[in-house]
């Protein structure tokens, strides 16, 4: 279905949000349309047949987080079912940023990403397929002298307290090594931070490969099957209610991306997703 850019913006209320900014004028006068895309890996179909009556865990959302969570839980001996309101990796998980980095990250997220890099380095061998993950290394030039001081302090502090047995591989580089890393750069950079073990994923490949692997493990992924709410008995979760029927369970993982906030609001729980 074709839709003009003007109608889309006005219908979505974007004009009201950005009123007075002036940047929307060219967009409002230019026609456009939505064009269906197809990831390079190809879409992965959901599980056919009726919903199971029960599961040890129900994961809500078949994006990268939901798929990886289900794989982890199955590895711990649990029976897992995923319900997805649309298609597998149909939203953010087929167009995410893709970098797995730790550079200048605070304590709250550093260790999660540090461990994540190691897990992704092992993933191709684990699943027997190319997930698209590559260790590439990442160079970031400090903004100014103050930023350079902060980076040096962060590297010094983090190298003394990694929090795991995985080596910390971020350092300051300059001179010939920096020139080699920034081969072809026009600016005369003199010093930078270098995260040697950072990597990246291709958003059009990674989640779909992992979804294929999840299905091989016996994980059922029901697409076009939105979760509508949760039922409880004596204060404990008893069922996940979906548009195709209920699933009895006592454990639920909500991995619905930006939709998680709307789902949790129905339970009286506020999940502030905008800062993420």
N, C-alpha and C positions, 0 to 999 in steps of 0.2 A: 504494500500500500504506500503510495507516494504522499508525502506531507510537506508543505512548504516550511521553510525555516521560520518564517514570520509567525505562522499559526502555531508551530511547536513552541516557540519562545513565549508568545503571549498566553497560550493555553496553559503552559507550565508555571506561569507566574513569575518568570525570570525578569520580566521588564520591571515589575514592582520592586524586586530585590535590588536591581542595579540602576534604578532611576537616577538620572542626572550624571551617570558616569560617562556617557558619551561613546563608550566603546561598542555599544550594541548597534549603533546606527548602520554600519556597513552590513551587519548580519541581518538586520530587519529588511533590508532592501535587496537581499540576494536570495534567489530561490535555491532550494536544495531538497534532497530526498534521502530516506533511509535505504541503504543497500544491504541486503542480507550477506553476511560474511561466512566463511568456512575456515576453521583452523587448519594449519598445515598437517596436523596429525589426523584430522577427521574427527567428527563427533563420535562419542561412545553412547550406545543405546542403554536405556535403563532395563531393569529386570522385568520380564513378562510374568503375567499371572496374578492371582489374588495376593493381598497382603498376608503375611504370617499372623497368626493369632497372638503371638508373643515373641519377645526377644529379651536378652539380657540387657542390651543397651539400644536405644534408638538415637541416632544422630540426625539432627535437623539441618539439612544443607549439604549438597553434594558439590561443594567447591573444594579448593585445595585443602582447607583446614578440616572440613568434614571427612574427606577421603582419607587424609593422613591419620586423623584421629581413629577412624574405624579400623585401619590397618594395624595401628598400635594396639588397640583393644583386642582384636582378634588374636594378635600375637600373645596376649595374656590369657588366652583361653576363653574369651567371652563370645557369645553369639550376638552379632551386630547387624542392625538394619538401618539403612539410610533412607530418609524421605526428603524429596526435593520438589519445590513448588513449580520449577521449570525444567530445564535440561541440565545435565551434568556440565559443570563449569560454564554455565550459560551467561554469567555476568562478569564480575570482577576477576574471577579465576582464569578467564581466557584472555585477559588484557592487563594483568598486574605488572608492577614495576620490574620484578624479577631478580633484583640484586639481593644476595645474602651477605650482609656486611656487618661489622661491629664497630667501625671507625667512629670514635668519640661518643659511643653509646654509654648511657648511664648504667648504674648497677642493675636497675630493674629489668633491663632488656639485654644487657651485654651477654650474660651467660647463656640465655636462650638462643641467641644468634650464634654464639661461639660453638655451642654444641650442635646447632643446626648445620653449620658448615661441614662438620665432621660427618654427620649423618648423611648429608647429601653427597659427599664424596664417595660414600659406600653404596649409594642407592642403585646405581646402574648394575652392579654385580648382584645386589640383593634381588632385584626384580627381573634380571635377565633381559633388560631392554635399555635403550638409550632414553633417559629421562630428559635429556638436553642440558643437564647441569655440567658446567665447566668451571674449574678453578682458573681465574684469569689474573687476579691481582688488581689492586685499585690505587691510583695515585690521586691525592687531593692536595692542592696548593693552598696554604693558609691565606686567609683574607688579608691579614695585616700582622704586625708584630705581636699584638695582644693575642690574636688567635694562635700564632706560633707558640707562644709561651704556654697557652692552655693545652695545646696538643702535646707539647713536650711533657707537661705535668701529667696529662692523662696517660700517655704511654708509660711513663715511669711508674705511676701508681698501679696501672693495670698489669704491667709485667711482673710486679711483685705479688699480685693477688689475682691470679687468673681464675681460680675457683674450680679448676678441673685439671686432669692430666694432659689435656690437649695443649700443645705448645702455643704460646702467644707469638704471632708473627707480624706485628706491626712496628714499624720503625721510621725514623727520619732518614731521608735520602737526599743527596745533593751531588753536584759535580757530574762526572761521567755517567754514573748510574741513573741520575735523574734525566739527563739528556737522552739516554737510551730508552727509558720508559716513556718519555714524551717526544719520541722521534717525530719530527715534522712540525712541532709546535712553533708558532711564530713569536710568541711572547718569550722573553728571556727569563724564564723561571730559574731561581737559584736554589730553592729548598722546598721540600714537600714531605707530606706523610705518605707512607706506602704500606698498605695492608696486603701482604703477600698471599694470604690464603683466602681472600674473598672470592666469591663466585657468583654465577648468575644462572637463572632458569629462563627458558623460552616459554612464555605464557600460552602460546598456541600449541604446546606439546606436553608440558610437564603434567598438568592435572589429568589429562586424558590418558597418558601412559599409566599413571598411578591408579586411575579408575579401572583400567583394564586389569591391572594387577590385583586390585581389590576384589574384582569379580572372580578372578581365578582362585582367590582364597576362600570363596564362598560367601562373600559379603553381598547382600541383596541391596540394590539401589533402585528405589521406586521413584521415577520421574513423573512430572505433572501430578504430584501428590502432595499438596500443601498441608503442613501441620496447622491445625486451627486452634489447638489449645491442649491443656493437660488436665487430667482428672486425678483426684487424690482420694485416698481412703485413710482416715485417722491421721491426716496430716502428712501422709507419705504418697509420693507419685505412684499411681496405679496404671494409668493408660496415657498414651499419646493419641489424641483425636486428630485424624487426618480427613481430607475430603473424600477419601476412599474407604474410610472405616477406622476403627480404633486398633491399637496395638498395645497389648498388656506389657508393661515393663516397670521397673522400679528405678531405672537410671536413664537420664536424658542428657545429651550434649547439644547445646544450641550453637550452631556454626553457620548462621544464616547471613553473615556479612551485615550490610547496613539494615537489612530487614530484621535483624535480631532485636533491635530496640523496640520495634513495633510489636513483635511477638511477646517480648518480656513485659511490655506495658500492660498487656492483658492479665498478667499475673501480679501486677502491682510492683514490678521491679524496674527501676530506671537504669538503663545502660547507656551512658554518655558516649556515643560513637564518634561524634564530630572531631574530638582531639586526635583520634586515631587516623 
